[in-house]
Amino acid sequence: MDPTPGRPGPTRTAPEPEYGAPRALWRGLARIPVPPPFHPRTWRSPLRGTWLTSVFGAVLLVGLPIVILTGLLSYIAYGPQFGQAIPADVGGLHLPFFDWPTNPSWFYRLTQGLHVVGGMILTPIVLAKLWSVVPKLFAWPPVTSVAQLLERISLLALVGGVLFTFVTGLMNSQYDYSWGFGFYTAHYYGAWVFIAGFVAHVALKLPTMVRALRSGPHGTGALARWLHDTPAETEPEPMDSHGLAPLDPNRPTLSRRGLLGLVGGGSVLVGVLSIGQTWDALRPLALLSPRGQSYGDGPNDFQINRTLAGSGIDPAALGDGWRLRLTGGTSEVSLSRDDLARMPQHTAVLPIACVEGWSTTRTWSGVRLRDLAALAGVPEPDDAFVQSVETSGAFARATLQSNQVLDEDSLLALRVGDDDGGPMADLSGDHGFPARVIVPALPGVHNTKWVASIDFRRRQA
């Protein structure tokens, strides 16, 4: 047939759908005239097609499991066995309980950094993948068989889940809580919806993706040529049963190589502008982080989630009258800050990392938790319950595992310094003065600030 004026090639015909039972219903729906965006001639980008979608899908097939796994590890790091993860009671969706490790000390920094920064880096690719499958989302008739109905349901879970978890996660990393629900609970359940959709979608579409990547847009297998075509040489992908290639394509203004470069460059840019929030050397580049301003003087100039003013604590409660109570043994032990300062001090260089993705490394000095446990008369506790002077909020208290109490670098910190061996300073009020907990590989919010008491506990026989 003659080329259509203004089009890159001959008129194209969509393949006849394969209708399942009840065929009369699906055929009847197909004959109903529909307006844009349901009309197939609405979507005219010559770059869309099964191959392009498969390229984005292959990248996400590698990246999304990393984001999923590190997100689930983050939940475990909060100690769900103590009921202190949020949400606490998740029924059949609970994960296996195990003691969160303290070694290596940067383990949580790594997993949560990968989760948050990795999610940011994948965002342009997720958006590009959704753009590439838009025609499928508006296909008419919406289903042509019961099997395809199940596929559409899995697609709804996948698209809705990925948008919800990515949007809420990105807003959380920016301290933006514009919604009217609890972030942690909604993010956890939304993640399981996304995981279910993702697993189902991979099971259904993996063979299609593999075939498309092997054959390429025109079935030639010449990957190098596809990626070196200029816009003028770029041809639309052939029509197929997947309904992604355009029925009435425009002339290309961008090659597939250009599109992939644009999306990949966007991911690299996002990574450069966000990775500094968890990598100290690149912190000046962390322009996407809302934590670029000064937080204090000298060694105390590092990130703060909850300030002293925000905690509602009366500063007088942290003055000379402050006492640390140690319980669990035969009698209570009460210590002033001067008493703690006279005890053997231990110094450790440890990272502190928070669920929003930020982290930093500092030098901490104070009394080992295991020395306090021995002083309390419980040298080998099964766990320890730490209570802050702050009484409100979900993170005013934390339960520590036995290995977290007994690790040689787990501290009730009194002083802090830079990670380069420079001078130390007393903790500032915002960072937990007179004393705070610092445990290797523990989420930042469970490194309790303004500690009032520690109860070292043994399990009942």
C-alpha positions as CSV (number, residue, x, y, z in Angstrom):
1,M,0.0,0.0,0.0
2,D,1.1,3.6,-0.5
3,P,2.6,5.4,2.4
4,T,0.3,7.7,4.3
5,P,1.3,11.3,3.8
6,G,3.3,12.5,6.8
7,R,3.9,9.0,8.1
8,P,7.0,6.9,8.0
9,G,5.6,3.9,6.2
10,P,2.6,2.1,4.8
11,T,-0.8,1.8,6.6
12,R,-0.6,-0.7,9.4
13,T,-3.2,-3.2,10.5
14,A,-3.5,-4.5,14.0
15,P,-3.7,-8.3,14.3
16,E,-7.0,-9.8,15.1
17,P,-7.2,-10.4,18.9
18,E,-7.5,-14.0,20.0
19,Y,-10.8,-14.1,21.8
20,G,-11.5,-16.6,24.6
21,A,-14.8,-17.7,26.0
22,P,-17.3,-16.1,26.0
23,R,-16.3,-14.9,22.5
24,A,-19.5,-13.2,21.7
25,L,-19.1,-10.9,24.7
26,W,-15.6,-9.8,23.8
27,R,-16.4,-9.4,20.1
28,G,-19.4,-7.3,21.0
29,L,-17.3,-5.0,23.2
30,A,-14.7,-4.7,20.4
31,R,-17.4,-3.3,18.0
32,I,-18.3,-0.5,20.3
33,P,-16.9,2.8,19.0
34,V,-14.6,4.3,21.6
35,P,-13.0,7.7,22.0
36,P,-9.4,8.5,22.9
37,P,-7.5,7.3,24.9
38,F,-9.1,3.9,24.1
39,H,-8.9,4.3,20.3
40,P,-5.7,2.5,19.1
41,R,-4.7,5.5,16.9
42,T,-4.3,7.7,20.0
43,W,-0.9,6.3,20.7
44,R,1.5,7.2,17.9
45,S,5.1,7.2,19.2
46,P,7.1,5.1,16.7
47,L,9.5,4.1,19.5
48,R,6.9,2.1,21.5
49,G,6.8,-1.7,21.0
50,T,7.5,-5.0,22.7
51,W,11.3,-4.7,22.3
52,L,11.5,-1.3,24.0
53,T,9.2,-2.3,26.8
54,S,11.3,-5.5,27.3
55,V,14.5,-3.4,27.6
56,F,13.1,-1.4,30.4
57,G,11.6,-4.5,31.9
58,A,15.0,-6.3,31.9
59,V,16.6,-3.4,33.8
60,L,13.8,-3.4,36.3
61,L,13.9,-7.2,36.6
62,V,17.4,-6.7,38.1
63,G,16.9,-3.5,40.0
64,L,13.4,-3.9,41.6
65,P,14.3,-7.2,43.5
66,I,17.2,-5.3,45.1
67,V,14.8,-2.5,46.3
68,I,12.2,-5.1,47.4
69,L,14.7,-7.2,49.4
70,T,16.4,-4.3,51.1
71,G,13.0,-2.9,52.0
72,L,12.0,-6.2,53.7
73,L,15.4,-6.2,55.5
74,S,14.6,-2.8,56.8
75,Y,11.4,-4.1,58.4
76,I,13.3,-6.9,60.0
77,A,16.0,-4.5,61.3
78,Y,13.3,-2.8,63.4
79,G,12.9,-5.9,65.5
80,P,9.4,-7.2,64.7
81,Q,9.9,-10.0,67.2
82,F,9.6,-7.3,69.9
83,G,6.5,-5.7,68.4
84,Q,8.4,-2.5,67.6
85,A,8.4,-2.6,63.8
86,I,5.6,-0.6,62.1
87,P,3.1,-2.1,61.5
88,A,3.5,-4.4,64.5
89,D,0.8,-7.0,63.8
90,V,0.8,-8.0,60.1
91,G,-0.8,-11.4,60.4
92,G,0.3,-13.8,57.7
93,L,2.5,-11.1,56.1
94,H,5.0,-11.3,58.9
95,L,8.6,-12.0,57.9
96,P,10.9,-14.6,59.5
97,F,12.2,-13.4,62.8
98,F,16.0,-13.5,63.4
99,D,18.5,-11.5,65.3
100,W,19.6,-8.5,63.3
101,P,23.4,-8.6,63.0
102,T,25.8,-6.0,64.4
103,N,28.6,-6.9,62.0
104,P,29.5,-5.4,59.6
105,S,28.6,-2.1,61.4
106,W,27.6,-0.6,58.0
107,F,25.2,-3.3,57.1
108,Y,22.0,-1.2,57.7
109,R,23.6,1.8,56.1
110,L,24.2,-0.3,53.0
111,T,20.8,-2.0,52.8
112,Q,18.7,1.1,53.5
113,G,20.9,3.3,51.2
114,L,20.3,0.8,48.4
115,H,16.6,0.8,49.2
116,V,16.1,4.5,49.1
117,V,18.8,5.7,46.6
118,G,18.2,2.6,44.5
119,G,14.5,3.5,44.4
120,M,15.3,7.0,43.4
121,I,17.6,5.8,40.6
122,L,15.0,3.4,39.2
123,T,12.2,6.1,39.2
124,P,13.0,7.4,35.6
125,I,13.1,3.8,34.4
126,V,9.8,2.9,36.1
127,L,8.2,6.0,34.5
128,A,9.7,5.1,31.1
129,K,8.3,1.5,31.4
130,L,4.9,2.9,32.3
131,W,5.1,5.3,29.3
132,S,5.9,2.4,27.0
133,V,2.9,0.3,28.1
134,V,0.3,3.1,28.2
135,P,-1.4,1.8,25.0
136,K,-1.9,-1.5,26.8
137,L,-3.5,0.1,29.8
138,F,-6.2,1.7,27.6
139,A,-6.7,-1.3,25.2
140,W,-10.2,-1.9,24.0
141,P,-11.8,-4.3,24.7
142,P,-10.1,-4.3,28.1
143,V,-10.0,-8.1,28.1
144,T,-10.5,-10.8,25.5
145,S,-10.5,-13.8,27.7
146,V,-10.6,-14.9,31.3
147,A,-6.9,-15.6,31.3
148,Q,-6.3,-12.0,30.1
149,L,-8.6,-10.8,32.8
150,L,-6.3,-12.4,35.4
151,E,-3.3,-10.8,33.7
152,R,-5.0,-7.4,33.9
153,I,-5.7,-7.8,37.6
154,S,-2.0,-8.6,38.1
155,L,-1.1,-5.5,36.0
156,L,-3.4,-3.4,38.2
157,A,-1.6,-4.6,41.3
158,L,1.8,-4.0,39.7
159,V,1.1,-0.5,38.4
160,G,-0.9,0.7,41.4
161,G,1.6,-0.9,43.8
162,V,4.7,0.5,42.2
163,L,3.3,4.0,41.9
164,F,2.0,4.0,45.5
165,T,5.2,2.6,47.1
166,F,7.6,4.8,45.0
167,V,5.6,8.0,45.5
168,T,5.2,7.5,49.3
169,G,8.8,6.4,49.6
170,L,10.1,9.4,47.7
171,M,7.9,11.8,49.8
172,N,9.0,10.1,53.0
173,S,12.7,10.7,52.0
174,Q,11.8,14.4,51.6
175,Y,9.9,14.6,54.9
176,D,6.7,15.3,53.1
177,Y,3.7,13.7,54.8
178,S,0.9,15.3,52.9
179,W,-1.3,12.2,53.1
180,G,-3.7,11.4,55.9
181,F,-2.4,8.0,56.9
182,G,0.6,6.4,58.6
183,F,3.5,6.1,56.2
184,Y,5.1,2.9,57.6
185,T,1.9,0.8,57.7
186,A,0.7,2.0,54.2
187,H,4.1,1.5,52.7
188,Y,4.4,-2.0,54.1
189,Y,1.1,-3.2,52.8
190,G,1.4,-1.4,49.6
191,A,4.8,-3.1,49.1
192,W,3.1,-6.5,49.4
193,V,0.5,-5.6,46.8
194,F,3.4,-4.5,44.5
195,I,5.4,-7.7,45.2
196,A,2.4,-9.8,44.3
197,G,1.8,-8.0,41.1
198,F,5.5,-8.0,40.2
199,V,5.9,-11.8,40.7
200,A,2.7,-12.5,38.7
201,H,3.8,-10.1,35.9
202,V,7.3,-11.7,35.7
203,A,5.8,-15.2,35.6
204,L,3.5,-14.1,32.7
205,K,5.8,-11.9,30.7
206,L,9.3,-13.3,31.1
207,P,9.1,-15.5,28.0
208,T,7.8,-12.6,26.0
209,M,10.6,-10.4,27.2
210,V,13.3,-12.9,26.5
211,R,12.0,-13.5,22.9
212,A,11.7,-9.8,22.2
213,L,15.3,-9.0,23.5
214,R,16.7,-11.9,21.3
215,S,14.8,-10.8,18.1
216,G,14.8,-7.0,18.5
217,P,12.3,-4.5,17.0
218,H,12.5,-6.0,13.5
219,G,13.4,-9.5,14.3
220,T,17.0,-9.1,12.9
221,G,19.0,-9.7,16.1
222,A,21.2,-6.8,15.1
223,L,21.4,-5.1,18.5
224,A,24.3,-2.8,17.5
225,R,22.3,-1.5,14.5
226,W,19.2,-0.7,16.6
227,L,21.2,1.3,19.0
228,H,23.1,3.2,16.3
229,D,20.1,4.1,14.1
230,T,19.6,7.9,13.7
231,P,16.1,9.3,14.1
232,A,15.7,9.3,10.4
233,E,16.7,5.6,10.2
234,T,14.4,4.5,13.1
235,E,11.5,2.5,12.1
236,P,8.4,1.5,14.1
237,E,8.3,-1.9,15.6
238,P,6.0,-4.3,13.7
239,M,2.5,-4.8,14.9
240,D,2.1,-7.8,17.1
241,S,-0.4,-9.4,19.5
242,H,0.9,-7.4,22.5
243,G,-0.6,-4.1,21.3
244,L,2.3,-1.8,22.2
245,A,3.5,-0.8,18.7
246,P,1.6,2.1,17.2
247,L,-1.1,1.5,14.6
248,D,-0.7,5.0,13.1
249,P,2.9,6.1,14.0
250,N,4.3,9.6,13.7
251,R,7.7,10.2,12.2
252,P,10.4,9.7,14.9
253,T,12.1,12.8,16.3
254,L,14.2,10.7,18.6
255,S,16.0,7.4,18.1
256,R,15.7,4.4,20.4
257,R,19.3,5.0,21.4
258,G,18.5,8.6,22.2
259,L,15.5,7.6,24.3
260,L,17.5,4.9,26.2
261,G,20.2,7.5,26.7
262,L,17.8,10.1,28.0
263,V,16.2,7.7,30.5
264,G,19.6,6.2,31.6
265,G,21.1,9.7,31.9
266,G,18.1,10.7,34.1
267,S,18.8,7.8,36.4
268,V,22.5,8.7,36.6
269,L,21.7,12.3,37.4
270,V,19.2,11.3,40.1
271,G,21.8,9.0,41.5
272,V,24.5,11.7,41.6
273,L,22.2,14.1,43.3
274,S,21.0,11.7,45.9
275,I,23.7,9.2,46.8
276,G,25.6,11.9,48.8
277,Q,23.0,11.6,51.6
278,T,24.5,8.2,52.4
279,W,28.0,8.6,51.1
280,D,29.9,11.2,53.1
281,A,32.5,12.1,50.4
282,L,29.7,13.0,48.0
283,R,27.5,14.9,50.5
284,P,27.9,18.3,48.8
285,L,26.3,16.8,45.7
286,A,23.1,15.6,47.6
287,L,20.9,18.3,46.2
288,L,17.8,16.1,46.3
289,S,18.3,15.6,50.0
290,P,16.4,18.0,52.3
291,R,19.2,17.7,54.8
292,G,21.9,19.9,53.3
293,Q,21.8,22.6,55.9
294,S,23.9,23.0,59.1
295,Y,22.7,21.1,62.1
296,G,25.1,22.2,64.8
297,D,28.7,23.1,65.6
298,G,31.8,21.0,65.0
299,P,31.3,17.3,65.4
300,N,27.6,17.8,66.1
301,D,27.0,19.1,62.6
302,F,25.2,16.1,61.2
303,Q,21.6,15.0,60.4
304,I,18.8,15.3,62.9
305,N,15.4,13.8,62.5
306,R,13.9,14.7,65.9
307,T,15.1,17.9,67.6
308,L,15.1,18.5,71.3
309,A,12.4,21.1,70.9
310,G,10.4,18.7,68.8
311,S,10.6,16.0,71.5
312,G,8.7,18.1,74.0
313,I,11.3,17.4,76.7
314,D,11.8,20.1,79.4
315,P,15.5,21.0,79.1
316,A,15.7,21.1,82.9
317,A,15.1,17.3,82.9
318,L,18.5,16.9,81.1
319,G,20.5,19.1,83.5
320,D,22.4,18.3,86.7
321,G,19.4,16.3,88.1
322,W,19.4,13.8,85.3
323,R,20.0,10.2,86.3
324,L,20.4,7.0,84.3
325,R,18.5,4.1,85.9
326,L,19.7,0.6,85.3
327,T,17.4,-2.2,86.2
328,G,17.1,-6.0,85.8
329,G,19.3,-7.1,88.6
330,T,18.6,-7.5,92.3
331,S,18.6,-3.7,92.8
332,E,18.3,-0.5,90.8
333,V,21.5,1.4,89.9
334,S,21.3,5.2,89.4
335,L,24.1,7.0,87.6
336,S,24.8,10.7,86.9
337,R,26.5,11.8,83.8
338,D,29.7,12.4,85.9
339,D,29.4,8.8,87.1
340,L,29.2,7.6,83.5
341,A,32.2,9.8,82.5
342,R,34.3,8.2,85.3
343,M,33.6,4.7,84.0
344,P,36.0,3.1,81.4
345,Q,35.3,4.8,78.1
346,H,35.3,3.1,74.8
347,T,35.6,4.9,71.4
348,A,34.3,3.5,68.1
349,V,33.9,4.8,64.6
350,L,30.3,3.9,63.6
351,P,27.8,4.9,61.0
352,I,24.3,6.1,61.9
353,A,21.6,5.6,59.3
354,C,17.9,6.3,59.1
355,V,15.0,4.9,57.3
356,E,14.7,8.0,55.0
357,G,18.0,7.0,53.5
358,W,20.5,9.4,55.0
359,S,23.5,8.2,56.9
360,T,26.8,9.5,58.2
361,T,29.9,8.2,60.0
362,R,31.0,9.6,63.3
363,T,33.4,8.8,66.1
364,W,31.5,8.0,69.3
365,S,32.8,7.7,72.9
366,G,31.0,6.5,76.0
367,V,30.4,3.5,78.1
368,R,29.9,0.0,76.6
369,L,26.4,-1.3,77.0
370,R,27.7,-4.6,78.2
371,D,29.6,-2.9,81.0
372,L,26.3,-1.2,82.1
373,A,24.6,-4.6,81.9
374,A,27.3,-6.1,84.2
375,L,27.0,-3.2,86.6
376,A,23.2,-3.8,86.7
377,G,23.8,-7.4,87.7
378,V,22.8,-8.9,84.3
379,P,26.1,-9.6,82.5
380,E,24.4,-11.6,79.7
381,P,20.9,-10.3,79.2
382,D,18.6,-11.7,76.6
383,D,17.5,-8.2,75.6
384,A,17.4,-4.7,76.9
385,F,14.6,-2.2,77.0
386,V,15.8,1.4,76.5
387,Q,13.5,4.3,77.5
388,S,14.1,7.9,76.6
389,V,13.3,10.9,78.8
390,E,10.9,11.6,75.9
391,T,7.7,9.7,76.6
392,S,5.6,10.3,73.4
393,G,6.2,9.0,69.9
394,A,6.8,5.6,68.5
395,F,10.6,5.8,68.9
396,A,10.9,7.1,72.4
397,R,11.9,3.6,73.4
398,A,13.5,0.5,71.8
399,T,14.3,-3.1,72.7
400,L,17.8,-4.3,71.8
401,Q,18.7,-7.9,71.1
402,S,21.3,-9.7,73.2
403,N,24.0,-9.5,70.5
404,Q,23.3,-5.7,70.2
405,V,23.8,-5.2,73.9
406,L,27.0,-7.3,74.1
407,D,28.7,-6.1,70.9
408,E,32.1,-4.5,71.9
409,D,31.2,-1.3,70.1
410,S,27.7,-0.9,71.4
411,L,27.7,2.3,73.5
412,L,25.8,4.6,75.7
413,A,27.5,7.5,73.9
414,L,28.4,10.7,75.8
415,R,30.6,12.4,73.2
416,V,30.9,12.6,69.4
417,G,33.6,13.5,66.9
418,D,34.2,13.5,63.2
419,D,35.3,10.2,61.6
420,D,38.8,11.5,60.9
421,G,40.1,11.4,64.5
422,G,39.6,15.0,65.2
423,P,38.6,16.5,68.6
424,M,35.6,15.2,70.4
425,A,32.7,17.2,71.9
426,D,29.8,16.5,74.2
427,L,26.6,15.5,72.4
428,S,24.5,18.5,71.6
429,G,20.9,18.6,72.9
430,D,19.5,17.7,69.5
431,H,21.8,14.7,69.3
432,G,20.8,13.2,72.6
433,F,22.7,14.9,75.5
434,P,23.3,13.8,78.1
435,A,23.6,10.3,76.7
436,R,22.3,8.3,73.7
437,V,22.5,4.7,72.5
438,I,24.8,3.9,69.5
439,V,24.7,0.3,68.2
440,P,26.4,-1.0,65.1
441,A,24.1,-1.6,62.1
442,L,21.0,-0.5,64.1
443,P,18.4,1.8,62.4
444,G,18.9,5.4,63.6
445,V,15.6,5.8,65.3
446,H,16.4,2.9,67.7
447,N,19.7,4.5,68.7
448,T,17.6,6.2,71.4
449,K,18.4,9.7,72.4
450,W,18.1,11.4,75.9
451,V,18.2,8.0,77.6
452,A,16.5,7.8,81.0
453,S,16.6,4.1,81.8
454,I,17.8,0.7,80.5
455,D,16.2,-2.5,81.7
456,F,18.4,-5.5,81.1
457,R,16.1,-8.5,80.9
458,R,16.4,-12.3,81.2
459,R,13.8,-14.5,79.6
460,Q,11.7,-16.4,82.0
461,A,12.4,-20.1,82.2
